[in-house]
């Protein structure tokens, strides 16, 4: 699978989609071209359009937040209390 950057996705899908359908300004597009990434909030909409065009939509084209397991915000930092005994023990 080819890994396209955000500027390559703009070219593949067409700039009109981003300006007319999503409301991007020319300034937004310049910023995306300079950074090479879309804001992560646009992944849902853009990935649908990529699918319609048969274009791969890699996560690497988006500015996704990386979970830092060193500071404890990974999924293993959360515990589920399954029993009444566990709930009572937690206070």
MOMOFEN-V966765 format. One record per residue. N is the residue number from 1. SS is DSSP state (A for helix, B for strand, O for the rest). PSI is psi in whole degrees, -180 to 180 (none if undefined). D_LAST is the distance of its C-alpha to the last C-alpha in whole Angstrom. Layout:
((N SS PSI D_LAST) (N SS PSI D_LAST))
This chain:
((1 O 133 51) (2 O 134 52) (3 O 105 50) (4 O 146 51) (5 O 170 50) (6 A -45 49) (7 A -36 53) (8 A -35 54) (9 A -39 52) (10 A -45 53) (11 A -40 57) (12 A -39 56) (13 A -35 55) (14 O 129 57) (15 A -31 56) (16 A -37 57) (17 A -44 54) (18 A -38 52) (19 A -45 54) (20 A -45 54) (21 A -39 51) (22 O -12 49) (23 O 20 50) (24 O 144 50) (25 O 170 53) (26 A -34 55) (27 A -43 53) (28 A -46 50) (29 A -39 52) (30 A -42 54) (31 A -44 50) (32 A -42 49) (33 A -36 52) (34 A -41 52) (35 A -25 48) (36 O 11 49) (37 O 148 46) (38 B 156 44) (39 B 144 41) (40 A -27 38) (41 A -18 38) (42 A -2 41) (43 A -45 41) (44 A -52 40) (45 A -45 44) (46 A -38 46) (47 A -35 45) (48 A -45 46) (49 A -39 49) (50 A -44 50) (51 A -44 49) (52 A -34 52) (53 A -3 54) (54 O 31 53) (55 O 133 52) (56 O 147 49) (57 O 80 46) (58 O 146 45) (59 A -25 41) (60 A -14 43) (61 A 1 45) (62 B 150 42) (63 B 76 40) (64 O 145 37) (65 O 135 33) (66 O 134 33) (67 O 127 29) (68 O 102 29) (69 A -15 27) (70 A -27 27) (71 A 7 25) (72 O 20 22) (73 O 16 23) (74 O 174 24) (75 A -23 23) (76 A -6 21) (77 A -12 19) (78 O 142 17) (79 O 145 15) (80 O 130 14) (81 O 111 12) (82 O -30 14) (83 O 163 13) (84 A -37 11) (85 A -43 10) (86 A -41 9) (87 A -42 7) (88 A -38 5) (89 A -32 5) (90 A -13 4) (91 O none 0))
